[in-house]
């Protein structure tokens, strides 16, 4: 059977592994689309204001990549949160309907769910709420 005496540990880590595999696949596909080759342009010696143009573009790109990184962190936290909530619900159903003795893992995962939910909301508010 899938859930033996300590099968909940295997179930939790398997679902965690699948969620990170999903994230890494989406992350690598996004990075392949962002790869660009930078080429230098000649003639900047004649116009002193053209010297600053590449640096101004890098500032905008750095801010955009910082937001992308923040969104990726929130995505990982969200995927992990959904995984833990679904696992907690599965354990609740197993206790209520099938009478399985999984109260301790159910409560541990419920505590992790509350912690991740609060952390996810605080991080999102701090990073993206316009003060």
MODELLER restraints for C-alpha pairs under 7 A, 6 or more apart:
rsr = mdl.restraints
at = mdl.atoms
rsr.add(forms.Gaussian(group=physical.xy_distance, feature=features.Distance(at['CA:12:A'], at['CA:87:A']), mean=6.79, stdev=0.5))
rsr.add(forms.Gaussian(group=physical.xy_distance, feature=features.Distance(at['CA:15:A'], at['CA:83:A']), mean=6.60, stdev=0.5))
rsr.add(forms.Gaussian(group=physical.xy_distance, feature=features.Distance(at['CA:16:A'], at['CA:80:A']), mean=6.87, stdev=0.5))
rsr.add(forms.Gaussian(group=physical.xy_distance, feature=features.Distance(at['CA:16:A'], at['CA:83:A']), mean=6.74, stdev=0.5))
rsr.add(forms.Gaussian(group=physical.xy_distance, feature=features.Distance(at['CA:19:A'], at['CA:79:A']), mean=6.39, stdev=0.5))
rsr.add(forms.Gaussian(group=physical.xy_distance, feature=features.Distance(at['CA:44:A'], at['CA:50:A']), mean=5.71, stdev=0.5))
rsr.add(forms.Gaussian(group=physical.xy_distance, feature=features.Distance(at['CA:44:A'], at['CA:51:A']), mean=5.88, stdev=0.5))
rsr.add(forms.Gaussian(group=physical.xy_distance, feature=features.Distance(at['CA:74:A'], at['CA:120:A']), mean=6.75, stdev=0.5))
rsr.add(forms.Gaussian(group=physical.xy_distance, feature=features.Distance(at['CA:77:A'], at['CA:120:A']), mean=6.42, stdev=0.5))
rsr.add(forms.Gaussian(group=physical.xy_distance, feature=features.Distance(at['CA:81:A'], at['CA:113:A']), mean=6.12, stdev=0.5))
rsr.add(forms.Gaussian(group=physical.xy_distance, feature=features.Distance(at['CA:81:A'], at['CA:116:A']), mean=6.00, stdev=0.5))
rsr.add(forms.Gaussian(group=physical.xy_distance, feature=features.Distance(at['CA:81:A'], at['CA:117:A']), mean=6.78, stdev=0.5))
rsr.add(forms.Gaussian(group=physical.xy_distance, feature=features.Distance(at['CA:84:A'], at['CA:109:A']), mean=6.33, stdev=0.5))
rsr.add(forms.Gaussian(group=physical.xy_distance, feature=features.Distance(at['CA:84:A'], at['CA:113:A']), mean=6.03, stdev=0.5))
rsr.add(forms.Gaussian(group=physical.xy_distance, feature=features.Distance(at['CA:85:A'], at['CA:113:A']), mean=6.01, stdev=0.5))
rsr.add(forms.Gaussian(group=physical.xy_distance, feature=features.Distance(at['CA:88:A'], at['CA:106:A']), mean=5.46, stdev=0.5))
rsr.add(forms.Gaussian(group=physical.xy_distance, feature=features.Distance(at['CA:88:A'], at['CA:109:A']), mean=5.71, stdev=0.5))
rsr.add(forms.Gaussian(group=physical.xy_distance, feature=features.Distance(at['CA:88:A'], at['CA:110:A']), mean=6.15, stdev=0.5))
rsr.add(forms.Gaussian(group=physical.xy_distance, feature=features.Distance(at['CA:91:A'], at['CA:102:A']), mean=6.44, stdev=0.5))
rsr.add(forms.Gaussian(group=physical.xy_distance, feature=features.Distance(at['CA:91:A'], at['CA:106:A']), mean=5.62, stdev=0.5))
rsr.add(forms.Gaussian(group=physical.xy_distance, feature=features.Distance(at['CA:92:A'], at['CA:106:A']), mean=6.58, stdev=0.5))
rsr.add(forms.Gaussian(group=physical.xy_distance, feature=features.Distance(at['CA:94:A'], at['CA:100:A']), mean=5.62, stdev=0.5))
rsr.add(forms.Gaussian(group=physical.xy_distance, feature=features.Distance(at['CA:95:A'], at['CA:101:A']), mean=6.46, stdev=0.5))
rsr.add(forms.Gaussian(group=physical.xy_distance, feature=features.Distance(at['CA:95:A'], at['CA:102:A']), mean=6.45, stdev=0.5))
